[in-house]
Structures are given as C-alpha cells and as structure tokens.
Amino acid sequence: MYAVIKTGGKQYKVAPGEQLKIESLNAEAGAKVSFDEVLLIGNGDSVTVGSPLVKGGKVNAEVVANGRGDKIRIIKHRRRKHYHKEQGHRQNFTEVKITDIVGA
C-alpha cells in the first residue's frame, strides 16, 4: 500500500514503515502527526485518485527528529567588476516515520 501526500508545498510518495525528511513542522520528536491532504492511494492493482483530494484519506506518522540540512553555498560573481558575494543557507527539516495509511 502506498499514498501520495502533499505537505510543505511538495508531494511525496509514502508507504508504511518508511522514513522521510519533509519541510519543518511545529512538532517535537515522538509526536504523532497526520496528513489530510492525500492525493492518491494505491493498494495492489486498485488505485484511488482524488479530485483533488481523496475523501476520507489520511496518512498517520510519527516525528523521529527535527534538524537542519547541509549548508548550501550561494556565490554571486561578476567578472572584471570586482564584485564577489558569498552566502550560505541551511534548510530546516522534520524527519517522520509513516505508521499507517487510512482511506478507501
């Protein structure tokens, strides 16, 4: 069984027991969260596609950890103009473990 959920402006294909890093949520480690924006649920050969969401579809998960990703360096440079600018960025994330998928 698998599902496609939408969270943080992105879509993720998830299955029970899977761990994934998503955009940061306001939840502590060990907290239970549920995703109501389920776009698709697949179970073997049967696939339920929402328009746009599956009615009664829900994905339950448990927060494993909160953290920050690797540093990304942004470099701006104009040749022959003595212009050079560097900037760094670390994106926050929440790691969740999918416990179960509820739906049609």
Helices and strands as residue ranges (DSSP letters): E 2-7, E 10-14, E 19-23, E 32-35, E 38-43, E 46-49, E 58-68, E 72-78, E 83-89, E 92-102
